Amino acid sequence: MGYAKNITELIGNTPLVQLQQASNESGATVLGKCEFLNPTHSVKDRIGTNMINTAL
């Protein structure tokens, strides 16, 4: 089993899930981004990390 050495390693690469009903009804592949799986459950994790790294 892998593990992260630092919480910042968990930011980004947010999983995508196919939304079956929307995909079937539209005839296109419709994906939902699981932002709630980010460490702070926010879409702003990546932005905040970048701001801090830039400041350092």
C-alpha angles and dihedrals in degrees: 000000000000125000139189118250090203133021090238089067087067094058117100129016088083110190120252123214125197112240099222101194094046090046093050094046095046099039088230133097106262117193131192121208113226099221090162087074092066114106093257095030090243139120087224097069094095093045093048093048092050092049092051094046091049091050092051 
